[in-house]
Amino acid sequence: MLTMTYTSARFLILFLPVLLLFYWALKNHHMVQNAVLLAGSMVFYMSFGRWYALVLIGCILLTYCGGKVISKNPKWIWFFVPANLFILLFFKYGIRLFPQTGLVMPIGISFYILQSSSYLFDIHNGKTVPETSLIDYALFVSFFPCIVSGPIQKSRLFLPEIKNEKSLSYQTAVSAVFLFLYGVFLKMVIADRLALFTGPVFAGYTDYEGGIIFFSAVLYSFEIYCDFYGYTCMVSAVALLFGYRLADNFRQPYFAISIADFWKRWHMSLTSWLTEYVYIPLGGNRKGTARKYLNILAVFVVSALWHGTGNHFLVWGLLHALYRITGEVTLPYRETLCGRLNIDRNKTGFRFLQCIFTFLIVTAAWVYFRADSVSEATGMIQKVFTDFSAHVFFDGTLFSYALDHGHFLVLLLSLQAVLIVSWLREKGVRVSALTDEILVVRWGILILLFFVILIAGVYGPAYDAGNFIYAAF
C-alpha cells in the first residue's frame, strides 16, 4: 500500500474525492456516514504502515473499555492511563533499548495516545460520560486529518461534534480550498525551501562560521513554524470539507511578547492538554509560588519527553521552563524599572522590542530542538559568539550555499506575504473574508496562489509524510 500525504496526487485526486463523494452521498444516514469516515481514516493511516493499525486499534479498544470501567470505579484510572501511556513509552523509548526487534515508532502515536488519554481523564473527572458507540469513539481517536500531527482533540468537545448532523456550504468549501492552498504554500514554498539551507548547516556546523549559523537558526524558526502551521492549515481545511471545525493550533506565535505569551500561541492544543492534565492536577498556582514553579518545570519536562528521546529535547524544555520562571520572577522588577524610567510598556515600540527579544530566545532554544545532540547545539551557539562575522550578510556569501539569489527572493516575498496574513489574523480578519469578495477577486487570488505553489514549490522524490517535522513525534 502506497503512503498518502496531504499533498500527494493519490490523496488529492483519488482518496479525498472518493471519500468525500461517499461521505456526502450518505448525508441523511449519519451513523453510516461516520462508519465510512472511520473506514477512510483507517485506510489513510494504514498507508503509512499496515501494522500501525494494530497499535491504533489496540489503543482504541483499551481506552474504550477503560472508559466504561473507570465510570463505575474511578480507581481504575491508575491502570488504564498508565497502560495507554505504556504503548507510547514502549515505541518512543523501548525500541531504542531493544533495536534488535526491528520495530519503528508508528506515525502519529504521540498524538492519538494523548487524545485517547484525555477521554479517560474526562470520564474520571466527571466531564464526560462513556461513549456508547464504538464507531464514534474509534473515529474520535483515528480521525484522519488529525492523526499524523494533531491538533490534539479533547473528547468532551470532539465526540459531541462527531454525533452532530453535518452540512457543507459553498462558502465553507471555498474557505477550505483557500486554507488548504495556504497550508501547501507555507510547507512547500517556504518551509521546504528553508530546509535546503538549514539542513546542511545543522548537519555540519563546524564547516560554517558564526554568522551563517546564526542566520540558519533564525531561518529554522521560520521553517518549523511554516512546516507545522502549514500542516495545520491543510488538515483544518480537509476537516472542514467533512463538516468539522478544528480549533486553532497557532495564533501568530512570533508576535508573542513573552514566553508565557508564546505558549498561548504555539501548538495551542498541546499547551491546553498539558495545562489541563498535568499542570492543574499537580496543583497549578494554588499551592504557593515555589510549587507553582516546580509545576511549570514539570510541564516543560513532560513536553520535552513527549517530543523526543534525546537529551537535547530535555535541554530545550528546561530552557523554556527557565525562560518562563525567570520572566515571572523578574516581572515586578521590570515593571518598577519601566515606571522609574517613564517607559510605557503598552507602546508599540516597547512591545516590538519585547517581540524581538522573545523571538531570539525562542530561536536559541530551537537550536537544541533541531540539533542531534546537546554538544552540537552548544557548539553552534558558541560559534555564534566566538566566530561571528557580519560581512557574510553583505558580501554575497549567503548565496554561495544551498540557496541562490532567486531562492532568497522567493523567500523574501513569501515571508512578507506570511507577515501580512499574520498581521491580518492578529487583527481578527479570517480566511472566510475572502469568500465575501467578488467572484473575480476571490478566484483570482486562488488561482494566483495555486500557480505560485506550482512554480515556486520545492519538489523532490524523497517528499513524504516524514518531511512534516511534527510527524516524527
Number of C-alpha atoms within 10 A of each C-alpha: 10 10 15 20 20 18 20 15 12 14 16 14 11 11 16 17 12 13 17 17 10 13 20 18 11 15 14 11 12 17 17 14 20 19 16 19 23 22 19 22 21 21 17 24 25 19 16 21 15 14 12 19 18 13 14 23 14 13 23 23 14 16 25 21 15 23 28 17 18 21 20 12 11 17 12 16 20 10 11 20 21 13 17 21 16 15 18 23 17 14 16 22 16 16 16 16 10 11 10 8 10 8 12 12 18 24 21 21 24 28 25 27 22 24 23 28 26 22 29 30 20 19 24 21 12 11 11 18 17 20 18 10 12 13 17 21 24 24 23 26 31 28 25 23 22 24 24 28 24 28 25 27 26 20 25 15 10 16 19 12 15 19 13 11 13 16 13 13 10 9 14 17 18 20 21 23 18 26 24 23 22 25 25 26 27 29 30 23 26 28 29 23 23 27 20 14 19 23 16 15 22 21 13 11 21 14 11 16 18 23 20 26 24 20 17 23 24 19 18 23 22 19 23 21 23 25 25 26 24 25 30 25 25 27 26 25 28 24 18 21 23 18 20 18 14 20 12 16 23 20 19 19 21 22 21 23 19 23 25 17 15 23 19 19 20 21 22 20 20 20 19 18 17 19 17 15 16 17 22 15 11 19 14 19 16 10 11 10 12 10 15 19 20 17 23 23 21 19 23 24 20 14 19 22 18 18 18 17 15 16 17 25 27 22 20 24 25 21 20 22 23 17 18 21 19 13 15 15 12 10 12 11 11 13 14 12 12 13 12 9 9 9 13 13 14 9 9 10 11 14 17 15 12 17 19 17 16 23 22 16 15 21 19 21 23 21 28 25 23 22 20 16 17 19 13 20 22 16 13 27 19 13 19 19 12 11 14 16 13 10 11 16 13 8 9 12 12 19 15 9 13 16 16 13 12 10 16 15 12 17 19 13 11 18 17 12 12 17 15 12 16 18 14 13 14 13 9 9 13 12 17 15 11 19 18 11 11 10 10 9 13 16 16 12 12 19 14 11 17 16 11 15 20 14 10 17 20 19 12 7 5 8 15 15 19 14 16 20 17 20 20 18 18
